[in-house]
Amino acid sequence: MNLKRQLLVASLLMLFIPWAGLQFVLELDDALRQQAGEQLRLQAKRLAETAGDALIGQSPVTSDEPAIYVDTLNRSLNLDGYPDDWPGYEEGAANEKGPVSAPISGEGETSQPALTWQAASDGRHLYLLIRISNRQPVMYDPGNPDAAHDRLLLWLKPPSDTVDEAVGQQIWLIRTTAPGTFYAVNGGDGASGKASLRPDYRVTGSWQSTRSGWQLELQMPAPPPGSRLGFGARWTEQGQQAGVSTAMDPLPVLVRPNRALERQLEPQLNPGQRVQVLEPAGWVSAQQQVSAEQTRPEFDQLSPLEVTEQISLNALRALIRFYQPEPAQALDAGHQLTPEAQPSEGLVRHSDGSTWLLTTEPVFGGRTLILKQSLDQLLTLSGSALGSVIARSTLIIVGLTLVLLGYASWLSCASPDCSGRSAPVLTTTAGLSAPYPPPAPTMNSANCNATSARWWIACMATTATWRAFPGACPTS
């Protein structure tokens, strides 16, 4: 095998080095995911036991039970009758498709009055945003209380485990003479028009007209956990009582995040993990997340070498994602998730494109605990390992290339074409001495192109060596 083929085989063998490094990192990523999945299952069992102990005595919310989800607020709302400061509000949507929407009366008949709502709480107060569509209101006339007018009724029922018999169902009546601030009154349905109802200044808000109906925003003291709340709009049409309302028998149960349970779950979570506790109906009763401690460097403060390193690391992460199993789609938005629609375990992808490792565990009362681990940290570890392997592979390839160049230079220097030594004298039978043909000129940058094509690799190697180390090949 000549020198050209030897170098070609050696170069092809060097390509196995980065390939072996890639296989090593892919196996490392798979092992990390399997290990993380096993640890996630053990952790989910511990969290499920904690959640089950904390939820003892609280009735689960089943799918056949009406419910109103109460979102969490970190601030108070401005009671102006408009939804622009409510969570989930989108400009132009007027919050008709907010985080929680009510069943619409007369479904499929857009001309029929419809009721939608949203509920939120800051811990002290319960806020309700109630909208009546396809119904222009008739205001209350204090001078003629028996005249037909639009009104809103609120019903509040205490939890089933209340031992105080004096605490029964409460009823509030809301009606107003004009758009603006109002105060509810206790008792009655407003049909008789009696003015003896006592105002309750704890239940207050603002009434506003809309393009297709009317809406009101009200504030009331936060009911205890497990309470049931319902409301309905009433008016008179052709001498008959009409209206739309929530479920009446039974009243919807108020479902709100369990802050005490979330505080118990938080210390047991690792960075980059998210836990959710779902009721049998799919309502999220507890949710907690610990963000991964990752600081993103400022682009302006990075050097060109660091920018190149970040680009390479992102490319390596994308390469690892490419070889990972295809994750399943999982819903992560909203206050109600279908437990049956969630994968039991494995890789899942959220709507924002992030990939998570998921596992589920049953909780006391038919509830479900969902624990997720972000793959960003695993990808960072795998990407760093792959970057180290590729960097080391590059150094090994460069070193082997230099060895091959040195080997080629040595072969070229050992050949007669490179030695440049004096030719021995040939003695003939006639006693005459005649020298060998004159040797070829020494290989250098001036006569390299004139060398035989069979030695082109040795010629280039010798020329490079001659330039870097003068005198390495003898010239005389």
PETALIN-V729652 format. One record per helix or strand. SS is the DSSP state (H for helix, E for strand). FROM is the first residue (numbers start at 1). TO is the last residue. If there is no record, write none. Layout:
# PETALIN-V729652
<<SS	FROM	TO> <SS	FROM	TO>>
This chain:
# PETALIN-V729652
<<H	3	54> <E	67	72> <E	114	121> <E	125	133> <H	142	144> <E	151	157> <E	170	174> <E	180	186> <E	199	209> <E	213	221> <E	228	237> <E	240	245> <E	253	256> <H	259	266> <E	273	278> <E	283	290> <H	299	301> <H	304	323> <E	328	329> <E	336	336> <H	339	341> <E	345	349> <E	355	363> <E	367	374> <H	376	414> <H	416	419> <E	425	427> <E	433	435> <H	448	450> <H	453	468>>
